[in-house]
């Protein structure tokens, strides 16, 4: 769980890999990196989130590459963030001394992180200071595939063999002769390293401390917009920063996770590339962030969604961060995978799937873009061309819900008529009617409203299984359960306390339970997804369960469940996509934006319910 002053703990590895719980995230709104408890950086993509990784020891500890700054004879370590920032410190104790390493992907002096503009300096700062004793500090910078190095007056220039487009520059206050070096340091001694890419000025004054201070100050200015008091406030603050670290500040896109191919479970084949922007994730993120004061980020996500939809010939479920098509899915046979869980994949084959929930996500984003909690947003208008596109999506949703699709979980089996997909088609119709009514826009407003009401009744009747006493995963009933049904009240398809929804909540809590408040998305023996093997418990589903309990007035149960989920975060306050229900280990891509959206949304729902405010 989140600990602002964590104890030292031994550095653990399995099959040569750190547990995901022992990794911290840093970023600059263009890319990100994972920093290990052992002082390594085993993951960083340059120049942006979805580029080929420069370091991917996370997916092959022997051949993937890393950037390590750590003492020899390491015994134990701890990590924590500088309060209210994306600046990370790692304290590493060796047999002879204690050293603190501060890491950040830096931003410009005076940067305003609420601007829809890139703020990064294209620089990674690693700053070490010996706190006690003396250490032999080891530096090793090894890009995947190696590279060529030449000495410059101000440091080293590196051209990675696999990335001829990158020109890297390594500077230090103790100029190294090579990418590998050992530094004998005593108490009070510093070793500062700055790795630059893109356009840089190698003869500028070297000031690592100033860059770190400027970056921390920018984060703290951004956090002044935070507006929330209630359960788990410290963790909610950290979750907001984690989402910001998954946000492309220039484009407004939110990536699902900064990693690719982290398996769920270990040894399985469910290894996917999540470094792209899903329309669905943006819709949920907007709902969460607006409620804790970050309306600028919410508006940027909404604007990105509308731009991406407007520019693409047909709407897609996911895009690259600049709104382009996601690359085809390919397997990388050179990498063994995290803890030998192959295959490693780049690109995402689900990008071209049919998912009917997309219509509701887009119309819901549009509706949120146009209003505040109190009413219409001043100055917001829907241009005729965009409205024509949105109205067309509502018309499509009116017919699409009975057609098979791959659903919210992107199954790789034959499509079915998923109840959640039908519910989101209902959302599309409801939101289109609401927008048209409020703004007086032309359209089939009366027909959309009637279809939305009719579709709500269809869902309640056709997916209901009388014997199982639950709504079903599919519109043809059958009693198979899917945790996505818990999201229907959250999207206002039906009230959480509707008798059939309440019965469904109880059925999911019982039949999809992985123990201790964790939930599986579905049971593979009931709902085949076209892939072999099982998976872990999906964190977001448990937050949805807490939200339903809150909306049903079961606040004590909701708060107890929510607290148990928050206790599963790493000491840095980070969560993965899934939890191994047997071991409690983090699995799946990490950190996962969806899970941190759950932290925020559920806390706000609980806080408002406890004060009687409208959720």
Protein Blocks (a to p, Z undefined) as FASTA:
>chain_A
ZZfbdcddddddeehiacfklcccddehlaccdddfkopafbdcdfbfklccfblkkmom
klnopaddddehifbdcddddehiabdcdddddfkbccdddddddddehiafkbccdfbe
oiacdddddfbhjdddddddddehiaaddddfklccdddfklmmbccddddfbdcfbfbd
cddddehiacdddddehjddfkbccdfklmmmmmmmmmmmmmmmpccddehklmmmmmmm
mmmmmpcfknopacfbfcehiacdehiabdcdfkbccfklmmmmmmmmmmnopamlmmmm
mmmmmmmmmmpmbacfbdcfkopacddddddfkbgbjhhiacddedjfklmpccfklmmm
mmmmmmmmmpcfkbccehiacdfklmmmmmmmmmmmmmmmmpccebjnopabdcdddfkl
mmmmmmmmmmmmmmmmmnopacjfklmmmmmmmmmmmmmmmmpcfklopacfbfngnopa
cfklmmmmmnomacfklmklmmmmmmmmmmmpggjhiacfbdfklmcghigciddddfkl
mmmmmmmmmmnopamlmmmmmmmmmmmpcfkopacfbdcfknopaedjdddfklmmmmmm
mmmmmmmmmnopaZZ
